[in-house]
Amino acid sequence: MDIDETIRQMMADEEEDAPCITPVNYGHLRGMAPQLVYYHIKAGHIVAFRCECGRRVVRKEEADDYFRSVGKLQPKREGPTEPAPLDGAGGPDES
């Protein structure tokens, strides 16, 4: 991994951890068109507000909840999930 990829990954990680994010960055982060996010802001489904820095932002949790309710995002996973064991793959032998 070169330095540019490392910087991009660090920026993506910071965006993932931030509670508020711009509509454009939210769209890119969730794999949807930013225009769709702005449409739902204009329709009143998602609330956008000005943050301290003056940028228009949305709360990620609220936007995620809305897009999950309309089926645009995968349902939220509860807790850590472990893959199901395969038949006969490394488990104790039941004879």
C-alpha beads as a LAMMPS data file, in Angstrom:
LAMMPS data file: protein, C-alpha beads

95 atoms
94 bonds

1 atom types
1 bond types

-500.0 500.0 xlo xhi
-500.0 500.0 ylo yhi
-500.0 500.0 zlo zhi

Masses

1 110.0

Atoms # bond

1 1 1 0.000 0.000 0.000
2 1 1 1.476 3.322 -0.987
3 1 1 1.198 6.593 0.942
4 1 1 -1.766 7.906 -1.100
5 1 1 -3.820 4.794 -0.386
6 1 1 -2.920 5.024 3.295
7 1 1 -4.073 8.655 3.470
8 1 1 -7.335 7.821 1.644
9 1 1 -7.964 4.946 4.065
10 1 1 -7.312 7.187 7.082
11 1 1 -9.722 9.819 5.741
12 1 1 -12.392 7.161 5.110
13 1 1 -11.945 5.842 8.655
14 1 1 -12.352 9.351 10.084
15 1 1 -15.544 9.876 8.064
16 1 1 -16.908 6.558 9.296
17 1 1 -16.339 7.576 12.944
18 1 1 -17.725 11.136 12.683
19 1 1 -21.309 11.643 13.962
20 1 1 -22.073 14.359 11.368
21 1 1 -21.062 14.375 7.720
22 1 1 -21.750 16.420 4.600
23 1 1 -24.441 15.033 2.284
24 1 1 -21.901 14.484 -0.509
25 1 1 -19.539 12.532 1.758
26 1 1 -22.466 10.570 3.202
27 1 1 -23.557 9.543 -0.284
28 1 1 -20.045 8.429 -1.217
29 1 1 -19.583 6.609 2.097
30 1 1 -22.823 4.665 1.706
31 1 1 -22.448 3.996 -2.016
32 1 1 -25.328 6.138 -3.239
33 1 1 -25.591 9.270 -5.323
34 1 1 -25.248 12.497 -3.312
35 1 1 -28.220 13.848 -5.298
36 1 1 -30.398 11.203 -3.631
37 1 1 -29.307 12.434 -0.208
38 1 1 -30.075 16.053 -1.161
39 1 1 -33.468 14.989 -2.527
40 1 1 -34.436 13.445 0.801
41 1 1 -33.185 16.527 2.664
42 1 1 -35.360 18.760 0.464
43 1 1 -38.349 16.427 0.901
44 1 1 -37.937 16.673 4.686
45 1 1 -37.094 13.019 5.305
46 1 1 -33.586 13.837 6.565
47 1 1 -32.712 16.896 8.651
48 1 1 -29.676 18.920 7.597
49 1 1 -28.191 21.703 9.700
50 1 1 -25.188 24.004 9.783
51 1 1 -22.328 22.791 11.953
52 1 1 -19.875 25.016 13.811
53 1 1 -17.633 25.255 10.748
54 1 1 -20.516 26.522 8.603
55 1 1 -20.952 23.410 6.467
56 1 1 -24.316 21.813 5.852
57 1 1 -24.262 18.371 7.494
58 1 1 -26.535 15.452 8.374
59 1 1 -26.407 13.143 11.355
60 1 1 -25.204 9.775 10.092
61 1 1 -27.315 7.720 12.488
62 1 1 -30.527 9.533 11.520
63 1 1 -29.769 9.258 7.805
64 1 1 -28.852 5.582 8.180
65 1 1 -32.102 4.886 10.035
66 1 1 -34.138 6.595 7.325
67 1 1 -32.401 4.864 4.419
68 1 1 -32.713 1.499 6.184
69 1 1 -36.444 2.097 6.657
70 1 1 -36.915 2.684 2.913
71 1 1 -34.650 -0.232 1.964
72 1 1 -31.687 1.706 0.549
73 1 1 -29.238 0.358 3.181
74 1 1 -28.675 -3.072 4.663
75 1 1 -30.244 -3.669 8.084
76 1 1 -27.991 -2.853 11.023
77 1 1 -26.139 -5.844 12.413
78 1 1 -26.574 -6.402 16.127
79 1 1 -23.396 -7.364 17.953
80 1 1 -20.458 -9.314 16.592
81 1 1 -21.388 -12.044 14.176
82 1 1 -19.457 -15.233 13.701
83 1 1 -19.651 -17.258 10.518
84 1 1 -21.655 -20.456 10.740
85 1 1 -19.476 -23.562 10.909
86 1 1 -19.340 -25.655 7.749
87 1 1 -20.444 -29.275 7.909
88 1 1 -17.498 -31.387 9.006
89 1 1 -15.041 -28.524 8.860
90 1 1 -12.828 -28.539 11.925
91 1 1 -15.537 -29.297 14.506
92 1 1 -15.481 -32.104 17.052
93 1 1 -16.165 -35.511 15.529
94 1 1 -19.665 -36.715 16.455
95 1 1 -19.666 -40.510 15.997

Bonds

1 1 1 2
2 1 2 3
3 1 3 4
4 1 4 5
5 1 5 6
6 1 6 7
7 1 7 8
8 1 8 9
9 1 9 10
10 1 10 11
11 1 11 12
12 1 12 13
13 1 13 14
14 1 14 15
15 1 15 16
16 1 16 17
17 1 17 18
18 1 18 19
19 1 19 20
20 1 20 21
21 1 21 22
22 1 22 23
23 1 23 24
24 1 24 25
25 1 25 26
26 1 26 27
27 1 27 28
28 1 28 29
29 1 29 30
30 1 30 31
31 1 31 32
32 1 32 33
33 1 33 34
34 1 34 35
35 1 35 36
36 1 36 37
37 1 37 38
38 1 38 39
39 1 39 40
40 1 40 41
41 1 41 42
42 1 42 43
43 1 43 44
44 1 44 45
45 1 45 46
46 1 46 47
47 1 47 48
48 1 48 49
49 1 49 50
50 1 50 51
51 1 51 52
52 1 52 53
53 1 53 54
54 1 54 55
55 1 55 56
56 1 56 57
57 1 57 58
58 1 58 59
59 1 59 60
60 1 60 61
61 1 61 62
62 1 62 63
63 1 63 64
64 1 64 65
65 1 65 66
66 1 66 67
67 1 67 68
68 1 68 69
69 1 69 70
70 1 70 71
71 1 71 72
72 1 72 73
73 1 73 74
74 1 74 75
75 1 75 76
76 1 76 77
77 1 77 78
78 1 78 79
79 1 79 80
80 1 80 81
81 1 81 82
82 1 82 83
83 1 83 84
84 1 84 85
85 1 85 86
86 1 86 87
87 1 87 88
88 1 88 89
89 1 89 90
90 1 90 91
91 1 91 92
92 1 92 93
93 1 93 94
94 1 94 95
